[in-house]
Amino acid sequence: MASTDKSPDPTPAKGPEPTPGKPMGVKKYLIDKGAKMIQSLQPINQISEHVCSFAIYSHDMSRQIQTHHYCSRLQNNFFQCAVYDSDDSNARLIGVEYIIPDDIFETLPPEEQKLWHSHAYEIKSGLWVNPRVPEMIATSELEKLAKTYGKFWCTWQVDRGDRLPMGAPALMMSPQAVKGGLVRPELVVERDAKYNICSESLKSSRLEIPEPEMINPMADYWKQHGKGFAIDIEETPMKLRAPFP
């Protein structure tokens, strides 16, 4: 069993509270507020988009989670996203996703392309939404994103009950219109109810979003080969720094 799939045991993840530790006091709250006023938070301030969607574990297609991506743009269609398990103030940071346009994806070596997933189905099916943003405003961006690819590493497997980020990171894949790649209906219903939307209506309204001329077959690797990817952790000799002269 790979480290990605193995639930660490014994583990401090077991317990009644979502995360261990003492609640933040007033003094700490004031310190944080003061630091926010005088420090530069430029990378965080560049976040301009909230996306709610779903992701599937590459090594275990039975595990599906709702995700909340907070994205900043490095270039026109090149995003880096902090991924949380909700959009609440106490949301847990569960991973990171990088999103690149198709022309950059085509320059990657084949072994690297295997780790990425396409976004066309996710967007066209209405699973990818920008909460509280009118669809007519989001459409132009969705048309561009339908031609992008993402690489998403999950570092905190909250769906298995971990109260701390335990074990190896897991590679995540996007939903697809094939067996094993469909999102469980109850997850979609729960999400839609929260934001008062209808994924099926969004799907209908997005029919005119152009499909990519081609989705590189190296992406969504599991669709063609039935195999995902998992990380295993092993001891290895350290590379030592050369001594000073």
GUBALO-230697 format. One line per 5 residues: number of its first residue (from 1); their letters; for each residue x, y, z of N, C-alpha, C, CB. Coordinates in Angstrom, 1 decimal, decimal comma. Each point is the difference from the previous one (the first is absolute). Last residue first. Glycine has a CB too. Layout:
BEGIN
NUM> a> X/Y/Z/X/Y/Z/X/Y/Z/X/Y/Z  ...
//
This chain:
BEGIN
245> pfpar> 35,7/26,0/2,8/1,5/-0,1/-0,2/0,7/0,5/1,2/-0,3/0,2/-2,4  -4,6/-2,4/2,7/0,6/1,2/-0,3/1,5/-0,2/-0,1/-1,9/1,3/1,2  -1,4/-5,4/-2,3/0,6/0,7/1,1/0,6/1,4/-0,4/0,4/-2,2/1,2  -4,7/-0,2/-3,7/1,5/-0,1/0,0/0,6/0,8/1,1/0,0/-0,3/-2,4  -4,8/-2,0/2,8/0,6/1,2/-0,5/1,5/-0,2/0,0/-2,0/1,4/0,8
240> lkmpt> -1,3/-5,6/-1,4/0,6/0,8/1,0/0,6/1,3/-0,7/0,4/-2,0/1,5  -4,5/-1,7/-2,4/1,1/0,7/-0,7/0,6/1,0/0,9/-1,1/-0,4/-2,3  -1,5/-4,2/3,9/0,0/1,4/-0,2/1,2/0,5/-0,8/-1,2/0,2/2,2  -1,5/-5,1/-2,4/1,2/0,7/0,5/-0,1/1,5/-0,3/1,4/-2,1/-0,3  -5,9/-0,6/1,1/1,0/0,1/-1,1/1,2/0,7/0,6/-1,8/0,0/-1,8
235> eeidi> -3,4/-2,6/3,0/1,2/0,7/0,5/1,0/0,0/-1,2/-0,4/-0,8/2,4  -4,9/0,9/-3,4/1,1/-0,9/0,4/1,2/0,7/0,4/-0,9/-1,7/-1,6  -4,8/2,0/0,0/1,1/0,6/0,7/1,1/-1,0/0,4/-1,6/1,8/0,9  -2,4/-1,3/-5,0/0,5/-0,8/1,1/1,2/0,7/0,6/-0,8/-2,1/-1,0  -3,7/3,4/-2,4/1,3/0,3/0,5/0,3/-0,9/1,2/-0,2/2,4/-0,7
230> afgkg> -3,2/-2,9/-3,9/0,1/0,1/1,5/1,5/0,2/0,4/-2,1/-1,4/0,3  -1,7/1,3/-4,9/1,4/0,2/0,5/-0,1/0,2/1,5/0,8/1,0/-2,2  -4,0/-3,8/-1,8/0,2/1,3/0,6/1,5/0,1/0,5/-2,4/0,3/0,6  -0,5/-3,3/-4,5/0,9/0,0/1,0/0,2/1,5/0,5/1,2/-2,1/-0,9  -3,7/0,3/-3,0/-0,6/-0,6/1,2/1,0/0,0/1,2/-1,4/-1,4/-1,5
225> hqkwy> 1,7/3,1/-3,3/0,8/-1,1/0,5/-0,5/-0,6/1,3/1,9/1,2/-1,1  -4,0/2,6/-1,5/0,6/-0,9/-1,0/0,6/-1,3/0,6/0,3/2,0/-1,5  -2,0/1,4/4,4/-1,1/-0,4/-1,0/0,4/-1,0/-1,0/-0,9/2,3/0,4  3,9/-0,3/2,9/-0,7/-1,2/0,4/-1,1/-0,4/-1,0/0,4/0,7/2,4  2,3/3,3/-2,9/0,6/-1,2/-0,3/-0,8/-1,3/0,3/2,2/1,2/0,3
220> dampn> -2,7/4,0/-0,8/-1,0/-1,0/0,4/0,4/-1,4/-0,3/-1,8/1,7/-0,4  4,8/1,1/-2,4/-0,7/0,4/1,2/-1,1/-0,9/0,3/0,5/2,4/-0,5  1,9/-3,3/-3,3/0,9/-0,2/1,2/-0,6/0,5/1,3/2,0/0,1/-1,5  -4,0/0,6/-2,9/-0,3/-1,3/0,6/0,9/-0,4/1,2/-0,8/-0,7/-2,2  -0,9/5,7/0,4/1,2/-0,9/-0,1/-0,3/-1,3/0,7/1,5/2,0/-0,2
215> imepe> -5,2/0,9/-2,1/0,5/-0,1/1,4/1,1/-1,0/-0,1/-2,2/0,5/1,1  0,0/2,8/-5,1/0,5/-1,3/0,5/0,4/0,1/1,4/0,8/-0,5/-2,3  -3,2/4,0/0,4/0,1/-0,8/-1,2/0,5/-1,4/0,3/0,4/2,1/-1,3  -3,3/0,5/4,9/1,4/0,0/-0,5/0,1/-0,8/-1,3/0,9/0,3/2,4  -5,6/1,8/-1,2/0,8/-1,1/0,4/1,4/0,2/-0,5/-2,0/-1,6/0,1
210> pielr> -1,6/5,7/0,8/0,7/-0,9/-1,0/0,8/-1,1/0,7/0,1/1,9/-1,6  -4,7/0,4/3,3/1,4/0,2/0,3/0,7/-1,0/-0,9/-0,4/0,7/2,4  -4,4/-0,5/-2,3/0,7/0,7/-1,0/1,5/0,3/0,3/-2,2/1,1/-0,5  -0,8/-3,4/3,5/0,1/-0,8/-1,2/0,8/0,7/-1,1/-2,2/-1,0/0,6  0,8/2,3/4,1/1,4/0,0/-0,5/0,2/-0,8/-1,2/0,7/0,3/2,3
205> sskls> -4,9/0,2/0,1/0,4/1,4/-0,4/1,4/0,0/-0,6/-1,5/0,9/1,7  -0,3/-5,0/0,1/-0,8/0,4/-1,2/0,5/1,4/-0,5/-2,0/-1,3/0,8  3,8/-0,3/3,2/0,5/-0,8/-1,1/-0,7/0,4/-1,3/0,4/-1,9/1,6  -1,8/3,9/2,4/1,3/0,5/-0,5/0,5/-0,8/-1,2/0,5/0,8/2,4  -4,3/-2,4/-0,3/-0,3/1,3/-0,7/1,2/0,6/-0,6/-2,0/0,4/1,4
200> escin> 2,5/-4,1/1,4/-0,6/-0,4/-1,3/-0,3/1,2/-0,8/-0,9/-2,1/1,1  2,5/2,7/3,3/1,0/-0,4/-0,9/-0,5/-0,4/-1,4/1,3/-0,8/2,0  -3,3/4,3/1,6/-0,4/-1,3/-0,6/1,1/-0,4/-1,0/-2,5/0,5/0,4  2,1/2,9/4,4/0,2/-0,1/-1,4/-0,5/-1,4/-0,5/2,0/1,6/0,1  -1,3/0,6/4,5/-1,3/0,3/-0,7/0,2/0,0/-1,5/-0,8/1,3/2,0
195> ykadr> 4,0/-2,4/1,7/0,2/1,2/-0,8/-1,3/0,4/-0,9/2,5/-0,5/0,0  -2,4/-3,4/2,9/0,7/1,1/0,8/0,1/1,3/-0,7/1,3/-1,8/1,0  -3,1/-2,1/-3,2/-0,9/0,5/1,0/0,7/1,2/0,8/-1,2/-2,3/0,2  3,8/-0,2/-3,3/-1,0/0,9/-0,6/-0,9/0,6/0,9/0,1/-1,4/-2,0  2,9/-1,8/3,7/0,7/1,2/-0,4/-1,0/1,0/-0,7/2,1/-1,3/-0,3
190> evvle> -3,7/-3,0/1,5/0,3/0,8/1,2/0,7/1,3/-0,4/0,3/-2,2/1,3  -1,3/-0,8/-4,8/-1,2/0,6/0,6/0,3/0,8/1,2/-1,3/-2,0/-0,9  4,8/-0,3/-1,1/-0,4/1,1/-0,8/-1,2/0,6/0,6/1,0/-1,1/-2,0  0,5/-2,8/4,0/1,0/1,1/0,2/-0,4/1,2/-0,8/1,8/-1,7/0,4  -4,3/-2,2/-0,9/-0,3/0,6/1,3/1,0/1,1/0,3/-1,0/-2,1/0,8
185> prvlg> 1,4/-0,6/-4,8/-1,0/1,0/-0,1/-0,3/0,7/1,4/-1,0/-1,4/-1,8  5,9/-0,6/0,2/-1,2/-0,5/0,6/-1,1/1,1/0,1/1,4/-1,6/1,4  2,3/1,7/-5,3/-0,2/0,4/1,4/-1,3/-0,6/0,6/1,4/2,1/-0,5  1,7/-4,3/-3,5/-1,2/0,8/0,2/-0,1/0,3/1,5/-1,1/-1,0/-1,9  4,5/-1,8/-0,3/0,3/1,4/0,0/-1,2/0,9/0,3/1,8/-0,5/-1,5
180> gkvaq> -2,0/-4,3/1,2/1,0/0,3/1,0/0,3/1,4/0,1/1,0/-2,2/-0,4  -2,9/0,7/-4,2/-0,2/-0,8/1,2/1,2/0,3/1,0/-1,3/-1,8/-1,3  0,5/5,7/-2,0/0,2/-1,4/-0,2/-0,2/-0,7/1,4/1,6/0,4/-2,0  -1,3/4,6/0,7/-1,2/-0,6/-0,4/0,2/-1,5/-0,3/-0,8/2,2/-0,8  3,6/0,8/4,5/0,0/-0,2/-1,4/-1,3/-0,8/-0,3/2,5/0,0/-0,2
175> psmml> 0,4/3,1/4,4/-1,1/-0,8/-0,5/0,0/-0,1/-1,5/-1,3/0,6/2,0  6,1/0,3/0,3/-1,3/0,7/-0,2/-1,1/-1,0/-0,4/1,2/2,1/-0,7  3,3/-3,0/4,0/-0,4/0,1/-1,4/-1,4/0,7/-0,1/1,4/-2,1/-0,6  3,3/1,6/4,2/-1,5/0,1/-0,2/-0,3/0,1/-1,5/-0,4/1,0/2,3  4,6/-2,8/1,3/-0,3/0,6/-1,2/-1,5/-0,1/-0,3/2,3/-0,5/-0,9
170> apagm> 0,3/0,6/5,8/-0,8/-0,8/-1,0/-0,2/0,8/-1,2/-1,1/-1,3/1,8  4,9/1,3/2,7/-1,0/0,7/-0,9/-0,6/-1,0/-1,0/1,2/2,2/0,3  0,7/-4,1/4,4/0,5/0,5/-1,3/-1,2/0,7/-0,7/1,7/-1,9/-0,2  -2,0/1,6/5,6/0,4/-0,9/-1,1/0,5/0,7/-1,2/-1,6/-1,6/0,9  -1,7/4,3/2,3/0,8/-1,2/0,3/0,5/-0,7/-1,3/-1,3/-0,2/2,2
165> plrdg> -1,0/4,9/0,2/0,5/-0,4/-1,3/1,0/-1,2/0,1/-0,4/2,3/-0,9  -3,6/-1,7/4,5/1,3/0,7/-0,3/0,4/-0,5/-1,4/0,7/0,1/2,4  -4,6/-1,7/-0,6/-0,1/1,3/0,7/1,3/0,8/-0,2/-1,6/-1,0/1,6  -1,0/-3,3/-4,4/1,2/0,6/0,5/-0,2/1,4/0,6/1,3/-1,4/-1,7  -4,5/-1,7/-0,7/-0,1/0,3/1,5/1,2/0,6/0,6/-1,6/-1,8/0,1
160> rdvqw> 0,5/0,6/-4,8/0,2/-1,3/0,7/0,1/0,3/1,6/1,2/-1,0/-2,0  -1,7/4,6/-1,2/-1,1/-0,9/-0,2/0,1/-1,3/0,7/-0,3/1,1/-2,2  3,7/2,4/2,1/-1,0/0,2/1,0/-1,2/-1,0/-0,2/0,6/2,4/0,1  4,5/-1,9/-1,6/-1,1/-0,9/-0,4/-1,1/0,1/1,0/1,6/-1,5/-1,3  2,6/4,6/-0,5/-0,7/-0,3/1,2/-1,3/-0,7/-0,3/0,9/2,1/1,1
155> tcwfk> 2,2/-0,7/-4,4/1,0/-0,2/1,1/-0,7/-0,3/1,3/1,6/1,5/-1,2  -2,3/-1,6/-4,6/-0,7/0,1/1,3/1,0/-0,4/1,1/-2,3/-0,6/-1,1  2,9/2,5/-4,2/0,5/-0,8/1,1/-0,8/0,2/1,2/2,3/0,0/-1,0  -2,8/0,9/-4,6/-0,6/0,3/1,4/0,6/-1,1/0,9/-2,1/1,0/-0,9  2,3/1,4/-4,4/0,7/-1,0/0,9/-0,3/0,3/1,4/1,9/-0,4/-1,7
150> gytka> -4,3/1,6/-3,5/0,4/0,2/1,4/0,8/-1,1/0,6/-2,1/1,4/0,2  0,4/1,3/-5,3/0,3/-1,2/0,7/0,5/0,3/1,4/0,6/-1,2/-2,2  -3,8/3,8/-2,0/1,1/-0,1/0,9/0,2/-1,4/0,6/-0,3/2,4/0,5  -3,2/-0,3/-3,5/1,1/-0,5/-0,7/1,3/-0,1/0,8/-1,0/1,1/-2,0  -3,2/0,6/3,7/-0,4/-1,3/-0,6/1,2/-0,6/-0,8/-2,4/0,7/-0,1
145> lkele> 2,5/3,7/2,0/0,4/-1,0/0,9/-0,3/-1,4/-0,5/-0,4/1,6/1,8  -1,0/2,3/-4,2/1,5/-0,1/0,0/0,4/-1,2/0,8/0,2/2,4/-0,3  -4,7/-1,3/0,2/0,3/-0,4/-1,3/1,6/-0,2/-0,1/-2,0/1,2/-0,9  0,1/0,5/4,9/-0,2/-1,5/-0,2/0,4/-0,4/-1,4/-1,9/0,1/1,7  1,9/4,5/-0,8/1,1/-0,7/0,7/-0,1/-1,5/-0,1/0,2/1,9/1,6
140> staim> -3,7/0,7/-3,3/1,2/0,3/-0,8/1,2/-0,7/0,6/-1,0/2,2/-0,7  -3,2/-2,5/3,1/0,1/-0,7/-1,3/1,3/0,2/-0,8/-2,5/0,1/-0,1  0,7/2,0/4,4/1,0/-1,0/0,1/0,3/-0,7/-1,4/-0,7/-0,4/2,3  -2,7/3,7/-1,7/1,3/0,7/0,3/1,1/-1,1/-0,1/-1,1/1,8/1,5  -3,4/-3,2/-1,9/0,3/0,8/-1,2/1,4/0,8/0,2/-2,5/0,3/-0,4
135> epvrp> 0,6/-2,9/4,0/0,5/-0,8/-1,1/0,5/0,8/-1,2/-1,5/-1,9/0,8  1,5/3,9/4,3/-0,9/-0,3/-1,1/0,6/-0,7/-1,2/-1,3/2,0/0,7  3,0/-2,5/4,4/0,3/0,8/-1,2/-1,0/-0,3/-1,1/2,5/0,0/0,6  -2,3/-2,3/3,7/-0,6/1,4/0,2/0,4/0,9/-1,2/0,1/-0,3/2,4  2,9/-4,0/-2,1/-1,2/0,3/0,9/-0,3/1,5/0,0/0,6/-2,0/1,4
130> nvwlg> 1,5/-1,0/-5,2/0,5/1,1/0,7/-1,1/0,5/0,9/1,7/0,7/-1,8  -0,8/-5,8/-0,5/-0,8/1,2/0,2/0,8/1,0/0,7/-2,1/-1,3/0,0  2,2/-4,0/-2,4/0,9/1,2/0,3/-0,9/1,2/0,1/2,0/-1,1/-1,2  -4,2/-2,7/-0,2/0,6/-0,3/1,3/0,9/1,1/0,5/-0,1/-2,4/-0,6  -2,4/2,0/-3,7/-0,6/0,8/1,1/0,6/-0,4/1,4/-2,0/0,3/-1,4
125> skiey> 3,2/-2,0/-3,2/-1,1/-0,7/0,7/-0,6/0,8/1,1/1,2/-2,1/-0,5  2,5/3,7/-2,2/-1,2/-0,2/-0,8/-1,1/-0,6/0,7/1,5/-0,2/-2,0  2,7/0,7/4,2/-0,7/1,3/-0,2/-1,3/-0,2/-0,8/2,3/1,1/0,0  0,4/-4,9/0,9/-0,3/0,6/1,3/-0,8/1,3/-0,2/2,0/-1,0/1,0  -0,1/-1,2/-4,8/-1,3/-0,6/0,5/-0,4/0,6/1,3/0,7/-2,1/-1,1
120> ahshw> 3,4/3,7/-0,7/-1,1/0,3/-0,9/-1,3/-0,6/0,6/1,6/0,0/-2,0  3,1/-0,1/3,7/-1,1/0,7/0,7/-1,3/0,2/-0,8/1,8/1,2/1,2  2,9/-4,8/-0,6/-0,7/1,0/-0,8/-1,2/0,6/0,8/0,7/-1,2/-2,1  4,1/-0,9/4,2/-1,4/-0,4/-0,4/-0,6/1,2/-0,8/-0,3/-1,5/2,0  5,6/-0,8/-0,3/-0,9/1,1/-0,2/-1,4/-0,5/-0,5/1,9/1,6/-0,5
115> lkqee> 2,3/-4,1/1,1/-0,4/0,4/1,3/-1,1/1,1/0,0/2,3/-0,5/0,8  0,0/-1,4/-4,7/-0,9/-1,1/0,6/-0,5/0,5/1,4/1,4/-1,7/-1,1  1,8/4,3/-1,5/-1,4/0,1/-0,4/-1,0/-1,0/0,6/0,9/0,9/-2,1  3,9/-1,2/2,7/-0,6/1,1/0,8/-1,5/0,2/-0,3/2,2/1,1/0,1  0,3/-4,2/-2,6/-0,1/-0,5/1,4/-0,6/1,1/0,9/2,0/-1,5/-0,4
110> pplte> -1,1/2,7/-4,2/-1,1/-1,0/0,2/-0,2/-0,5/1,4/0,3/-0,6/-2,3  1,9/5,5/1,5/0,4/-1,4/-0,4/-1,2/-0,9/0,3/2,5/0,5/0,4  -3,5/4,6/-1,5/0,5/-0,8/1,1/0,4/-1,4/-0,6/-1,5/1,3/1,6  -0,6/2,4/-4,1/1,5/0,0/0,0/0,5/-0,9/1,1/0,0/2,4/-0,8  -4,7/-1,7/0,0/0,6/-0,7/-1,1/1,5/0,0/0,0/-2,0/0,5/-1,3
105> fiddp> -0,5/2,1/4,5/-0,1/-1,5/0,2/0,7/-0,8/-1,0/-2,2/0,4/1,2  1,7/4,2/-1,9/1,1/-0,3/1,0/0,0/-1,5/0,3/-0,2/2,4/0,9  -3,3/-0,8/-3,6/1,2/0,2/-0,7/1,3/-0,3/0,9/-1,2/1,7/-1,5  -3,3/-1,8/3,2/0,3/-1,2/-0,8/1,3/0,2/-0,7/-2,4/-0,5/-0,3  1,7/3,1/5,0/-0,7/-0,1/-1,3/0,5/-1,1/-0,8/-0,4/2,4/0,0
100> iiyev> 0,4/-2,5/5,5/0,8/0,6/-1,2/-0,8/-0,2/-1,2/2,1/-0,5/1,1  -2,2/0,2/4,7/-0,8/-0,1/-1,2/0,7/0,7/-1,1/-2,1/0,0/1,3  2,8/-2,4/4,0/0,6/0,9/-1,0/-0,9/-0,2/-1,3/2,4/-0,1/1,0  -3,2/-0,8/4,6/-0,2/-0,4/-1,4/0,6/1,1/-0,9/-2,1/-1,3/0,5  2,1/-0,8/5,0/0,3/1,1/-0,9/-0,2/-0,6/-1,4/1,6/1,1/1,6
95> gilra> -3,4/-2,2/3,9/0,9/-0,3/-1,1/0,2/1,2/-0,9/-0,8/-2,3/0,1  -1,9/2,0/4,0/0,2/-1,4/-0,2/0,9/-0,3/-1,2/-2,2/-0,4/1,0  0,5/4,2/3,0/0,8/0,0/-1,2/0,4/-1,5/-0,3/0,8/2,4/0,4  -5,2/-0,8/2,5/1,3/-0,5/0,0/0,6/-0,1/-1,3/-0,7/-1,4/1,9  -3,2/4,8/0,6/0,3/-1,0/-1,0/1,5/-0,5/0,1/-1,7/1,0/-1,5
90> nsdds> -1,2/2,4/4,1/0,9/-1,1/0,6/0,3/-1,1/-1,0/-1,0/0,6/2,2  -1,9/3,0/-3,4/1,2/0,7/0,5/0,9/-1,0/0,7/-1,4/2,0/0,3  -1,6/-3,7/-4,4/-0,2/0,6/1,3/1,2/0,6/0,5/-1,8/-1,7/0,5  0,9/-0,9/-4,7/0,2/1,5/0,0/-0,3/0,6/1,3/-0,5/0,0/-2,5  2,5/-5,1/1,4/-1,2/0,7/0,1/0,3/1,5/-0,3/-1,1/-1,7/1,6
85> dyvac> 4,5/-1,6/-1,7/-1,1/-1,0/0,1/-1,3/0,7/0,1/1,5/-1,6/1,1  3,0/3,6/-3,7/-0,5/-0,2/1,3/-1,2/-1,0/-0,1/0,7/2,3/0,7  3,9/-0,4/-3,7/-1,2/-0,8/0,0/-0,4/-0,3/1,5/0,6/-1,0/-2,3  2,4/4,7/-1,0/-0,1/-0,6/1,3/-1,3/-0,7/0,1/1,6/1,8/1,0  1,1/-0,5/-5,7/-1,2/0,0/0,9/0,3/-0,7/1,3/-1,4/0,0/-2,0
80> qffnn> 3,4/2,5/-2,9/0,4/-0,8/1,1/-1,1/0,1/1,1/2,5/0,3/-0,5  -2,1/0,5/-5,3/-0,5/0,2/1,4/0,7/-0,8/1,0/-2,2/0,6/-0,9  2,1/1,3/-4,5/0,8/-0,8/0,9/-0,3/0,4/1,4/1,9/-0,1/-1,8  -3,4/2,1/-2,5/-0,8/-1,2/0,4/0,9/-1,0/0,8/-1,4/0,3/-2,1  3,1/4,2/1,3/-1,4/0,1/-0,5/-0,8/-1,2/0,4/0,8/1,3/-1,9
75> qlrsc> 3,1/-0,8/5,1/0,0/0,5/-1,4/-1,5/-0,1/-0,5/2,5/-0,7/-0,4  -1,8/-0,1/4,9/1,4/0,4/-0,3/0,1/0,6/-1,4/0,8/-1,9/1,6  -5,1/1,6/2,1/0,5/-0,2/-1,4/1,4/0,5/-0,1/-2,3/0,3/-0,9  -0,9/-2,6/5,0/0,6/1,2/-0,5/0,6/-0,3/-1,3/0,5/0,8/2,3  -4,6/-3,2/1,0/1,0/0,1/-1,0/0,6/1,4/-0,3/-1,2/-1,9/-1,0
70> yhhtq> -1,5/-1,9/4,3/0,2/1,4/0,1/1,2/0,3/-0,9/-1,0/0,3/2,4  -2,7/-4,6/-1,7/1,3/0,5/-0,5/0,0/1,5/0,0/0,2/-2,0/-1,5  -2,8/-2,5/3,7/-0,2/1,4/-0,2/1,4/0,6/-0,3/-2,0/0,1/1,6  -0,9/-5,3/-1,7/1,2/0,9/0,2/-0,3/1,4/-0,3/1,4/-1,9/-0,7  -3,6/-3,5/1,9/-0,2/1,4/-0,5/1,2/0,9/0,3/-2,5/-0,3/0,4
65> iqrsm> 2,8/-5,2/-1,2/-0,1/1,1/1,0/-0,5/1,3/-0,8/1,8/-1,1/1,5  -1,2/-4,8/-1,8/-0,2/1,2/-0,7/-0,3/1,1/1,1/-1,0/-1,2/-2,0  2,7/-4,3/1,2/0,0/1,2/0,9/-0,1/1,3/-0,8/1,5/-1,4/1,7  -1,3/-3,0/-3,7/-1,2/0,0/0,8/-0,1/1,2/1,0/0,0/-2,5/-0,2  3,8/1,4/-2,8/-1,1/0,7/-0,6/-1,3/0,0/0,8/1,1/-0,6/-2,2
60> dhsyi> 4,2/0,2/3,2/-1,2/-0,6/0,5/-1,2/0,7/-0,5/1,2/-0,8/2,0  3,3/2,1/-3,1/0,3/-1,4/0,4/-1,2/-0,7/0,5/2,3/0,7/0,5  -2,5/3,9/-1,9/0,6/-0,8/-1,1/0,2/-1,4/0,3/1,1/2,0/-0,8  -4,9/1,3/2,9/1,4/-0,5/0,3/0,4/-0,9/-1,1/-0,4/0,1/2,5  -3,1/4,0/-3,1/0,1/-1,4/0,2/1,4/-0,5/0,2/-2,1/-0,3/-1,4
55> afscv> -1,3/5,2/1,6/1,2/-0,7/-0,4/0,0/-1,5/0,5/1,3/2,2/0,1  -4,6/2,8/-1,1/0,2/-1,3/0,6/1,3/-0,7/-0,5/-2,5/-0,3/0,3  0,6/5,7/0,4/-0,1/-1,1/-0,9/0,1/-1,3/0,8/0,9/1,4/-2,0  -0,8/4,5/2,1/-0,5/-1,2/0,7/-0,2/-1,1/-1,0/-1,1/1,4/1,8  4,0/3,5/-1,5/-0,6/-1,0/-0,8/-0,4/-1,2/0,9/1,3/0,7/-2,0
50> hesiq> 0,3/4,9/2,0/-0,4/-1,2/0,9/-0,7/-1,0/-0,9/-0,2/1,5/2,1  3,9/3,0/-2,8/-1,1/-0,9/-0,5/-0,2/-1,1/1,0/0,5/0,6/-2,4  3,0/2,8/2,6/-1,2/0,8/-0,6/-1,1/-0,9/-0,4/1,6/1,6/-0,8  3,5/-0,8/3,6/-1,1/-1,0/-0,2/-1,2/0,7/-0,5/0,9/-1,5/1,8  3,2/3,7/-0,4/-0,2/-0,3/-1,4/-1,1/-1,0/-0,3/2,4/0,6/-0,4
45> nipql> -0,8/0,6/4,8/-0,9/1,0/-0,6/-0,2/-0,1/-1,4/0,8/1,5/1,7  2,3/-4,3/0,6/-1,4/-0,4/0,3/-1,0/1,0/-0,6/0,9/-1,0/2,2  3,8/1,8/-2,8/-0,5/-1,2/-0,7/-1,4/-0,4/0,3/2,4/-0,8/0,1  -0,6/4,7/2,2/-0,2/0,2/-1,5/-0,4/-1,4/-0,7/1,6/1,9/0,1  -0,9/0,1/4,7/-0,7/-1,3/-0,4/-0,3/0,0/-1,4/-1,0/-0,1/2,3
40> sqimk> 4,3/2,9/1,5/-0,4/-0,1/-1,4/-0,7/-1,4/-0,2/1,9/1,6/-0,7  -1,9/1,2/5,5/0,8/-0,9/-0,8/-0,6/0,0/-1,4/0,5/-1,4/1,9  -2,4/3,9/1,8/1,3/0,5/-0,3/0,8/-0,9/-1,0/0,0/1,1/2,2  -4,6/-2,0/-0,6/0,0/1,4/-0,4/1,4/0,5/-0,5/-1,8/0,4/1,7  1,1/-4,8/0,1/-0,7/0,1/-1,4/0,1/1,4/-0,5/-1,6/-1,9/0,6
35> agkdi> 3,1/0,9/3,8/0,9/-0,5/-1,0/-0,6/0,2/-1,4/1,0/-1,6/1,6  -3,8/2,6/2,0/1,1/0,9/-0,1/1,0/-0,3/-1,1/-0,3/0,5/2,4  -3,1/-3,6/-1,3/-0,6/1,2/-0,6/1,1/1,0/-0,3/-2,2/-0,5/1,1  3,4/-3,3/1,4/-0,2/-0,3/-1,4/-0,5/1,2/-0,8/-0,4/-2,4/0,7  0,8/2,8/4,0/1,3/0,0/-0,7/-0,1/-0,3/-1,5/1,0/-0,8/2,2
30> lykkv> -4,9/0,7/0,4/0,5/1,4/-0,2/1,3/0,0/-0,6/-1,3/0,7/2,0  -0,4/-4,9/-0,8/-0,9/0,6/-1,1/0,5/1,4/-0,3/-2,0/-1,4/0,8  3,9/-0,9/2,8/0,5/-0,5/-1,3/-0,8/0,6/-1,1/0,7/-2,1/1,1  -2,2/3,2/3,2/1,4/0,5/-0,3/0,5/-0,4/-1,3/0,4/0,0/2,5  -4,5/-1,8/-1,0/-0,1/1,4/-0,5/1,3/0,6/-0,3/-2,0/0,3/1,4
25> gmpkg> 1,7/-5,6/-1,8/-0,4/1,0/1,0/0,0/1,4/-0,6/0,9/-1,5/1,8  -1,6/-3,7/-4,0/0,8/1,2/0,0/-0,5/1,0/0,9/0,6/-0,4/-2,3  -1,1/-5,0/3,0/-0,6/1,1/-0,8/0,9/1,2/0,1/-2,3/-0,9/0,3  4,5/-4,0/0,2/-0,8/1,0/0,8/-0,5/1,1/-0,9/1,3/-0,5/2,0  -0,2/-4,8/-3,7/0,6/1,3/0,4/-1,0/0,9/0,8/1,6/-0,2/-1,9
20> ptpep> -2,4/-3,6/-2,3/0,4/0,0/1,4/0,6/1,4/0,3/0,5/-2,5/-0,1  -4,5/1,4/-3,5/1,4/0,1/0,1/0,5/0,2/1,4/0,0/1,0/-2,3  -4,6/-2,2/1,4/0,6/-0,1/-1,4/1,5/0,1/0,0/-2,1/1,0/-0,8  -0,3/-3,2/5,1/0,1/1,3/-0,6/0,6/-0,1/-1,4/0,3/1,1/2,3  -0,9/-5,0/0,5/-1,3/0,6/-0,2/0,1/1,3/-0,8/-0,8/-1,1/2,0
15> gkapt> 4,5/-3,0/-2,5/-0,5/0,9/1,0/-1,3/0,7/-0,4/2,3/0,3/0,8  2,4/-2,7/-3,2/-1,3/-0,5/0,6/-0,4/0,9/1,2/0,6/-2,4/-0,7  3,5/2,9/-1,9/-1,1/0,4/-0,7/-1,4/-0,4/0,6/1,4/-0,2/-2,0  3,4/-0,6/3,2/-0,8/1,0/0,8/-1,2/0,4/-0,7/2,1/0,8/1,1  0,3/-5,7/-1,6/-0,1/1,3/-0,6/-0,7/0,9/0,9/0,1/-0,9/-2,2
10> pdpsk> 2,6/-4,4/1,4/-0,9/0,9/0,7/0,1/1,4/-0,5/0,2/-1,5/2,0  -0,1/-0,1/-5,5/-0,6/-0,6/1,2/1,2/-0,5/0,9/-2,2/-0,7/-1,2  0,5/3,3/-3,9/1,0/-0,1/1,0/-0,6/-0,5/1,3/1,3/1,8/-1,0  -3,0/-3,0/-3,9/-0,4/0,9/1,0/1,0/-0,1/1,2/-2,4/-0,1/-0,7  3,2/-0,9/-4,7/0,0/-0,5/1,3/-0,4/1,0/1,1/1,8/-1,6/-0,7
5> dtsam> -1,2/2,3/-4,1/-1,2/-0,7/0,3/-0,1/-0,4/1,4/-0,1/-0,7/-2,4  4,0/2,8/0,6/-1,1/0,9/-0,3/-1,3/-0,6/0,5/1,2/0,8/-2,0  2,8/-3,3/2,2/-0,2/1,0/1,1/-1,2/0,9/-0,3/2,5/-0,1/0,5  -2,5/-4,8/-2,7/0,8/1,3/-0,1/-0,3/0,9/1,1/0,0/-0,2/-2,5  -0,4/-5,3/2,4/-0,8/1,2/0,0/0,9/1,2/0,0/-1,9/-1,2/1,2
//
